[in-house]
């Protein structure tokens, strides 16, 4: 299974382009609270776009 992975900022931009109206701050909080899984390289969090969409559909 292939997943589009990016930084929080990149994923936020993709979400906005696809019509999802959430703030970058909210996305960061969901990652920080481990509601959305992330992989870290240093201080940079990388998230899977599909995981974010699944979380938004769960809300």
N, C-alpha and C positions, 0 to 999 in steps of 0.2 A: 504494500500500500504506500503510495506516494503522497506526501503532504507538503503544501507550500509553507515554508518556514521563514520567519523573518523576525526582526526586532519588534518591540512593541510599537514603535513609531511607524514602521513599515506596515505592520498588520493593521494598525489604526487607519492609515491612509487607504488601504485596500477595502476595509469595512465601509468607510465613508463613500468610496467610489461605487460600492455595491448597494448603497442606500441605507446602511445601518447608521443610526444617529446615536452614537455613544461617545463619551469623551475619552480622550487618551488617558486622563487621570483615572477614570473608572476602570479601564483596561489594566492599568498599572496596579491598582488596588486588588483586582481579582487575581492577578498573577502573584502579587505579594502575599495574599492570604491563601494561596495555593488552591483556589477554586478553579483556576486554569493552570494546567501543568506547563512548566518551562524548563529549559536547559540553559545553564549559565556558562558564559565564557568571561571570566573576570566579573565585572559588574553588569555586563550586558546580558539581558534575558532574551532568549529566542523561543518563540511560541509557534505552534502549528495553527494556521488559519482555520482548518477544519475543527480543531478543538474549541476555538473561540466561537465559531458558528454553532457548534453543538451546545455549548454553554448558554449562548443567547437564546436558542430555541427551547432550552430547559426552563429558562426564567419564566 
